Amino acid sequence: MVNNLSSIHPGARLAPGVVVDPFVTIEDNVEIGEGTHIHSNAVIKSGTRIGRNCQIMSGAVVGGIPQDLKFRGEDTLAIIGDNTVIRECVTVNRGTVAKGCTRVGSNCLIMAYTHIAHDCIVGDNVIIANASQLAGEVVVDNYAVIGGGALVHQFTHIGSHVMIQGGAKINKDIPPFVKAARDPIAYTGINSIGLRRRGFTGDQIREIQEIYRYLYLSQLNVTDAVERIEAELPATNERDEIILFIRNSSRGIVRGYV
């Protein structure tokens, strides 16, 4: 159902069942999946791809031109997965030549006034609370939760199942399965409540805790701690995910809380 008070370019492709409220603007080169609802005063810019059963709330702007001086008008995308909610006044910019797209996964909740900059990759089942700001080329893995008003430095990587305190200033990588808080940002323990809610067993949680004891309580540097973890702890999916995350970290992981 499309309201005739909206401006929809004839080149936009809207699947059956898309609802468009009054005063929406949808530009050319846009694709919107079945069952998605675009609320009044939202703007869907050229290069946007929105999945099925999404909610794009009033005042949101999806697919805006990147705020990046290297952008030269190249043909890039902003991609939103299925069943994702984009709340009021959220902005999601298109990609640049760096990655070609900005991507928000499926089943995400992006709360009001959040900004997701060019070339960010946000995984599935992620929650980003009100007024958080993601700079360019940030990666947020599946099931991460970012508290309100967080500021995330460009190129930062936030691991899966992480819980980050509201108002945090994040300038280091946050490894998987942890809580991060304080100022400056620091490791403050395992996200055990979140892990239990998602079906992790007690044994799995204890194994993750043991890994982080090596990293943060053993007095070893990160390189030596990772080598000890690999040599002394049994191989599990969680152990290997943590090791791979740390070895691929370009900014270095967050420090431990003293």
N, C-alpha and C positions, 0 to 999 in steps of 0.2 A: 504494500500500500504506500503510494507516494503522494504527498501533499502537493497541490498545485501552487502553493506559495513558496516552494523551494526552487533553487536554481540547480538543475542537473544537466550536465553537458551530455549531448546525444552520444558521445563516444564512451561514456561510462557504462560499465556492464554490471547490472544489478540482478542477482538471482531471484527466482520466485520466493515470495514470502518476506522480502526485505521491507522494513517499515521505515519511511522517511518522514519525520515531523516537519512542521512549517519552519521556514527561514533557514533551512540547511543549504549549504553550498557543496556541490560535488563536481569536481573538475574532470577534464578528459583523462584518459588512461588510468581509470580507477576500476577495480573489481571488488565487489562486495558479495559475500556468501549468503546462502539461504538462511533465513530466520534472524538475520542481524537487524538491530534497531538503531537508527541514527536519530538522536534526539535534537530538538530545536536548537538552532544557532551553532551547531557543530560545522566544522569546515574540513572536508576531505579533499586533500590536494592531489595533484597529478603524481602518478607513480605509487599510489597506495594500493595495497592488497589486503583486504580484511576478510577473515574466515567466516565460518558459520556460527550463528547464534551468539554473536557478540553484542555488547551494549556500548555505544559511543555516546557519552552524555553531553549535555549542553555546554557549549563554549570550548570543547576540545578541538584541537587542530592536529590532524594526522597527515604526515607527508610534507610538512613545510620544508622550505629550502634550508640546508645546513648552515649553521652559524660558524663557518669554517672558511678561512681565506683561501685555502687550496681548492675549494669548490669552483668549478668553471662551467656549471650548467650541464654537466654530463647526465645521462639518462640513468637514474638510480631509483631505488625502491624504498618504501617503508612497508613492512609486512607484519600483520597482526594475525595470530593464530586463532583457532576456534575457541568459542566459549570464554573469551576474554572480555573483561569489563574495563573500559577506559572512562574514568570519572571526569567531573567537571573541570574544564580549563587545563587539562593535561595537554602537553605538546610532545609529539613524537616526530623528529626530523628524519628526512631521507638520508640515505648513505652518501658517501663521496666515492671517489676513485679508489680509496683505501680498501674498502670491502664491497662496495656496490649496493649495500642495503643496510638498513636498520631493521632489526627483527625483535618482535615481542612474541613469545610462545603462546601455547594454548593454556586455558584455565588459569589465566593470570588475573590479578586485581591490581590495577594501577590507580591509586587514589588521587584525589583532587590536587591540582596545581603541580603535579610532578612533571619534570622535564626529562625526556630521554633523547640524548643528543645523537648526532650522526654516527653511524657505524656501530652503535651498541648492539650487543646480542644478549637478549634476556630469555632465559629458558622457560620451561613449562612450570605451572603451579607456583609461580613467584608472586609474592605480595610486596608492593612498594607503597609505603604509607604516605600520607599527605605532604606535599611540598618538598619531597626529596628531589635532588638534582643530580642527574648522571651526566658527566662530561663525555666527550667523544671517545669511542672505541672501548667503552667499559664492557666487560663480560660478567653476566650474572647467571650462575648455574641453577638447575632445577631446584625448586622447593626453598629457595632462599627467601628470607623475610627481612626487609629493610625498614627500620623504624622511621617515623615522620621527621621531616626536616634534615635528613642526612645529606651530606655533600660528598660526592664520590669523584675523586680525581681521575683525569683521563688515563686510559690504558690499564686501569685497575681491574683485577679479576676477583670476583666474589664466588666462593665455592658453594657446592650444593648443601642444602639443609642447614645453612647458616642463619643465625639470628643476630641482627645488628641493632644496637641501641638507637633510639631516636635522638636526633641532633648530632650524630656522630660525624666526624670529619675523617674520611677514609682515604688515605694516601698510600697504603700498602695492601698487598693481596691478603685476603681472608681465606684461610684453608677450609676444607669441607668439615661439616658436622659440629662447628664450634659456635660459641657465643662471643661477640666482640662488643666492647663497651669502653668507657672511660675517655678521658681527654688528656694526652693523646690516645688514640684508639689502641686497644690491646686485647689479647686473648684473655678471656675471663672464665673459661671452662667449656664443657661439652653442652651442646644443645639437647640435653637428655629428654626433656619434656617433648620437644618437637619430634625427636627420633622415635619415642614410644608411640606418639600419636600416628606416626606413619608406618608402624608395624615392625620396627627394629626390635629384636629380642634383647633380653638382659645381657646375654653373652656377647652379642654384637656391640652393645654400648660399652661394656667393660673392656672389650678389645680396643675400641676407639680411644677410650680413656687412657689405656696403657700406652698407646702410640703417642699421645700428646704428653704423657709424663716424660717420655724420652726427649721430646722436642723442647719442652718448657721447664722441666724440673730436674733435669739430669746434669746441668752445668756444661753440657756439650754444645759446641756450635752447631748450626743447622746441618751442615754437610756431614759432620761426624754422627749426629743423631740419626739422620736418614740412613746412613750406612749400617748403624747398629740395629735400627728397626728392621731393615731388610734382612740382616743376618740372623737376628735373634727372635723375631716374632713370626708366627705362621702367616703364610700368604692367604689373604682374604680379599674380596672385592674392595672393601673399605680401606684396608692397608694400602693396596695398590693405587687406589684413587688418590689418597693423601700423598703418597710418594711421587706420583706423576705430577700432581698439582705443584708440589714444592719444586721439583726439578724443572718445571716449565715456567716458573714464576720469573717474570722480567723485572718486577719492582721489588721483589723480596717480600716475605710474609710478615704479617704483623708481629710485634714483639709480645712477650709475656707480660702480664701485669705484675708489677713489683709491689 
